């Protein structure tokens, strides 16, 4: 399973209150981050893999980064990430 698919599935299960489109856009941005050598807004927009125009992708990343709801949910994403990591360590060490 690709990292972005795993990320999307994990967040979807752990954070059902997060809007599906916002989660999808966040996953796309993560994939863009992995595929590019930059962390600037325009670089992430240019690295998005879809059929949209480059300017539309840059605008999409801009709106995602400026999304107040996503900023408010930031701690929930961090908690879900840590919980997933701890579960993976427990499994790999044979606790479950």
Secondary structure as the mmCIF struct_conf table of DSSP 4:
data_model
#
loop_
_struct_conf.conf_type_id
_struct_conf.id
_struct_conf.beg_label_comp_id
_struct_conf.beg_label_asym_id
_struct_conf.beg_label_seq_id
_struct_conf.end_label_comp_id
_struct_conf.end_label_asym_id
_struct_conf.end_label_seq_id
HELX_RH_AL_P HELX_RH_AL_P1 UNK A 3 UNK A 14
TURN_TY1_P TURN_TY1_P1 UNK A 16 UNK A 17
BEND BEND1 UNK A 18 UNK A 18
HELX_RH_AL_P HELX_RH_AL_P2 UNK A 20 UNK A 35
BEND BEND2 UNK A 36 UNK A 37
BEND BEND3 UNK A 40 UNK A 40
HELX_RH_AL_P HELX_RH_AL_P3 UNK A 41 UNK A 47
BEND BEND4 UNK A 50 UNK A 52
HELX_RH_AL_P HELX_RH_AL_P4 UNK A 54 UNK A 65
TURN_TY1_P TURN_TY1_P2 UNK A 66 UNK A 66
HELX_RH_AL_P HELX_RH_AL_P5 UNK A 68 UNK A 72
TURN_TY1_P TURN_TY1_P3 UNK A 73 UNK A 73
HELX_RH_AL_P HELX_RH_AL_P6 UNK A 74 UNK A 92
TURN_TY1_P TURN_TY1_P4 UNK A 93 UNK A 94
#
